[in-house]
Amino acid sequence: MTTQITIRVDQDKCQGHARCHALAPELFQLDEFGNAREKLSTCSDPDLIEKAHIARANCPEEAITISEL
């Protein structure tokens, strides 16, 4: 069975540090103010899932939520 996750960035918490984008540009993009947005809302690629968890762990504002489907 393949694991699938959802990725969300809380816009109220994000302060534009851009660590998530630096660590996982495949999953996160920056808006015109430098705040992160999800590039993909769901993901099943094991390498990208690992990157998502690393990005979440490195977010100083704890703005990234990952949930398994």
Short mmCIF file of the C-alpha atoms (twelve columns), coordinates in Angstrom:
data_MODEL
# 
_entry.id   MODEL 
# 
loop_
_atom_site.group_PDB 
_atom_site.id 
_atom_site.type_symbol 
_atom_site.label_atom_id 
_atom_site.label_alt_id 
_atom_site.label_comp_id 
_atom_site.label_asym_id 
_atom_site.label_seq_id 
_atom_site.Cartn_x 
_atom_site.Cartn_y 
_atom_site.Cartn_z 
_atom_site.pdbx_PDB_model_num 
ATOM 1  C CA . MET A 1  0.000  0.000  0.000  1 
ATOM 2  C CA . THR A 2  1.290  3.446  -0.928 1 
ATOM 3  C CA . THR A 3  1.272  6.198  1.656  1 
ATOM 4  C CA . GLN A 4  -0.342 9.432  0.556  1 
ATOM 5  C CA . ILE A 5  -0.179 12.705 2.448  1 
ATOM 6  C CA . THR A 6  -1.772 16.127 2.288  1 
ATOM 7  C CA . ILE A 7  0.355  19.223 2.824  1 
ATOM 8  C CA . ARG A 8  -0.999 22.540 4.100  1 
ATOM 9  C CA . VAL A 9  0.684  25.849 4.914  1 
ATOM 10 C CA . ASP A 10 -1.125 27.979 7.491  1 
ATOM 11 C CA . GLN A 11 -1.044 31.458 5.965  1 
ATOM 12 C CA . ASP A 12 -1.654 33.075 9.351  1 
ATOM 13 C CA . LYS A 13 1.513  31.485 10.762 1 
ATOM 14 C CA . CYS A 14 3.861  31.699 7.771  1 
ATOM 15 C CA . GLN A 15 6.350  34.558 8.127  1 
ATOM 16 C CA . GLY A 16 8.233  34.057 4.850  1 
ATOM 17 C CA . HIS A 17 11.419 32.396 6.101  1 
ATOM 18 C CA . ALA A 18 11.257 30.240 2.918  1 
ATOM 19 C CA . ARG A 19 13.039 27.271 4.485  1 
ATOM 20 C CA . CYS A 20 10.373 24.921 3.147  1 
ATOM 21 C CA . HIS A 21 10.917 26.176 -0.387 1 
ATOM 22 C CA . ALA A 22 14.689 25.889 -0.023 1 
ATOM 23 C CA . LEU A 23 14.370 22.292 1.204  1 
ATOM 24 C CA . ALA A 24 11.518 21.130 -1.050 1 
ATOM 25 C CA . PRO A 25 10.918 23.416 -4.044 1 
ATOM 26 C CA . GLU A 26 8.903  20.614 -5.638 1 
ATOM 27 C CA . LEU A 27 6.311  20.985 -2.864 1 
ATOM 28 C CA . PHE A 28 6.326  24.685 -1.955 1 
ATOM 29 C CA . GLN A 29 6.252  27.928 -3.893 1 
ATOM 30 C CA . LEU A 30 6.586  31.495 -2.664 1 
ATOM 31 C CA . ASP A 31 4.063  34.240 -3.278 1 
ATOM 32 C CA . GLU A 32 4.930  37.847 -4.125 1 
ATOM 33 C CA . PHE A 33 5.559  38.557 -0.420 1 
ATOM 34 C CA . GLY A 34 7.831  35.538 0.085  1 
ATOM 35 C CA . ASN A 35 5.251  33.502 1.985  1 
ATOM 36 C CA . ALA A 36 4.966  29.816 1.208  1 
ATOM 37 C CA . ARG A 37 2.086  28.097 -0.536 1 
ATOM 38 C CA . GLU A 38 1.611  24.437 -1.366 1 
ATOM 39 C CA . LYS A 39 2.609  23.514 -4.880 1 
ATOM 40 C CA . LEU A 40 1.057  20.077 -4.406 1 
ATOM 41 C CA . SER A 41 -1.753 19.499 -1.942 1 
ATOM 42 C CA . THR A 42 -1.338 15.720 -1.998 1 
ATOM 43 C CA . CYS A 43 1.715  13.567 -2.519 1 
ATOM 44 C CA . SER A 44 2.518  9.845  -2.633 1 
ATOM 45 C CA . ASP A 45 6.167  9.909  -3.775 1 
ATOM 46 C CA . PRO A 46 8.278  8.547  -0.866 1 
ATOM 47 C CA . ASP A 47 11.171 10.946 -1.570 1 
ATOM 48 C CA . LEU A 48 8.848  13.958 -1.597 1 
ATOM 49 C CA . ILE A 49 7.085  12.752 1.543  1 
ATOM 50 C CA . GLU A 50 10.453 12.671 3.289  1 
ATOM 51 C CA . LYS A 51 11.210 16.191 2.022  1 
ATOM 52 C CA . ALA A 52 7.823  17.396 3.289  1 
ATOM 53 C CA . HIS A 53 8.598  16.101 6.777  1 
ATOM 54 C CA . ILE A 54 12.033 17.744 6.710  1 
ATOM 55 C CA . ALA A 55 10.481 21.034 5.612  1 
ATOM 56 C CA . ARG A 56 7.887  20.827 8.389  1 
ATOM 57 C CA . ALA A 57 10.590 20.130 10.973 1 
ATOM 58 C CA . ASN A 58 12.560 23.176 9.785  1 
ATOM 59 C CA . CYS A 59 9.677  25.660 9.789  1 
ATOM 60 C CA . PRO A 60 10.337 28.072 12.669 1 
ATOM 61 C CA . GLU A 61 6.667  29.124 12.754 1 
ATOM 62 C CA . GLU A 62 5.306  25.526 12.640 1 
ATOM 63 C CA . ALA A 63 3.092  26.606 9.748  1 
ATOM 64 C CA . ILE A 64 3.210  23.303 7.827  1 
ATOM 65 C CA . THR A 65 0.741  20.514 8.520  1 
ATOM 66 C CA . ILE A 66 1.110  17.031 7.040  1 
ATOM 67 C CA . SER A 67 -1.691 14.483 7.263  1 
ATOM 68 C CA . GLU A 68 -1.799 10.917 6.016  1 
ATOM 69 C CA . LEU A 69 -4.769 9.960  3.849  1 
# 
